Amino acid sequence: GCDSQMSVSEVSCSESTSSCQSLEHGSVPEILIGLLYNATTGRLSAEVIKGSHFKNLAANRPPNGLFCCLKHLIGGQVYIIRDTYVKLTLLNSMGHEMSKCKTSIRRGQPNPVYKETFVFQVALFQLSDVTLILSVYNKRSMKRKEMIGWISLGLNSSGEEELNHWTEMKESKGQQVCRWHALLES
């Protein structure tokens, strides 16, 4: 199962620490994630803190049909700012879904602040055998959604940064570890 709770603590990470500053890969969408594992309780906490660069150039992706967004003129370019949410899926070593949950929708924010924490029950012996996938979606209309990007952490990490974040979380002895991750295209 997965429990959701709004983040009350400001412990998550201070903006002044280098690990919590955006990677600034130009306009690549990024997400700031805080991970914490409590070996005593077997609780894996994943805090979706905020996103960055969740916008698309209007010229690159013309809107079609009914969608929820705002158009902004930024530096002479028209951007479409979508309504976004993050879906978290925990998979076992065989790739089977153990649990899933999602954040609430943030409306029309290119740099949305979520500050939502999700708690998964993962036994210590399973911790090296699970994969946590975070997928960021545009909510385009009542039924349609479009993935902005994704990352995976844990057993099948999507990259070295994600694997390092997971390893650091496992070694942190109950301290939350925050890192920015560039989203991979769907």
RACOR-V304988 format. One record per residue. RES is the residue in three letters. OMEGA is omega in whole degrees, -180 to 180 (* if undefined). Layout:
# RACOR-V304988
res,omega
RES,OMEGA
RES,OMEGA
This chain:
# RACOR-V304988
res,omega
GLY,-179
CYS,176
ASP,179
SER,174
GLN,177
MET,-178
SER,179
VAL,-174
SER,172
GLU,179
VAL,-172
SER,170
CYS,179
SER,-177
GLU,-176
SER,-178
THR,-174
SER,-179
SER,-176
CYS,174
GLN,-178
SER,178
LEU,178
GLU,174
HIS,-178
GLY,-179
SER,179
VAL,177
PRO,-179
GLU,177
ILE,178
LEU,-176
ILE,173
GLY,179
LEU,179
LEU,176
TYR,177
ASN,-177
ALA,-179
THR,-177
THR,-177
GLY,-178
ARG,175
LEU,179
SER,176
ALA,178
GLU,173
VAL,-172
ILE,178
LYS,178
GLY,180
SER,176
HIS,177
PHE,179
LYS,179
ASN,172
LEU,-178
ALA,-179
ALA,-178
ASN,-178
ARG,-180
PRO,180
PRO,174
ASN,-180
GLY,-179
LEU,177
PHE,-180
CYS,178
CYS,173
LEU,175
LYS,-180
HIS,174
LEU,-178
ILE,178
GLY,178
GLY,178
GLN,175
VAL,179
TYR,173
ILE,-179
ILE,-175
ARG,169
ASP,-172
THR,171
TYR,-179
VAL,178
LYS,178
LEU,180
THR,177
LEU,-179
LEU,174
ASN,-175
SER,179
MET,-180
GLY,179
HIS,-178
GLU,176
MET,-177
SER,174
LYS,178
CYS,180
LYS,179
THR,171
SER,-177
ILE,174
ARG,-172
ARG,171
GLY,180
GLN,178
PRO,179
ASN,-172
PRO,175
VAL,-178
TYR,-178
LYS,177
GLU,-178
THR,179
PHE,-176
VAL,180
PHE,175
GLN,179
VAL,178
ALA,-178
LEU,-179
PHE,179
GLN,-169
LEU,180
SER,-176
ASP,179
VAL,177
THR,176
LEU,180
ILE,174
LEU,-180
SER,179
VAL,-177
TYR,165
ASN,172
LYS,-173
ARG,180
SER,-178
MET,-175
LYS,-173
ARG,173
LYS,-178
GLU,-179
MET,175
ILE,-179
GLY,-175
TRP,169
ILE,172
SER,-178
LEU,178
GLY,-175
LEU,-179
ASN,-179
SER,-178
SER,179
GLY,-178
GLU,179
GLU,-179
GLU,178
LEU,178
ASN,179
HIS,-180
TRP,180
THR,179
GLU,178
MET,-179
LYS,-178
GLU,-171
SER,177
LYS,174
GLY,176
GLN,178
GLN,179
VAL,-178
CYS,177
ARG,170
TRP,176
HIS,174
ALA,-180
LEU,174
LEU,-180
GLU,-176
SER,*
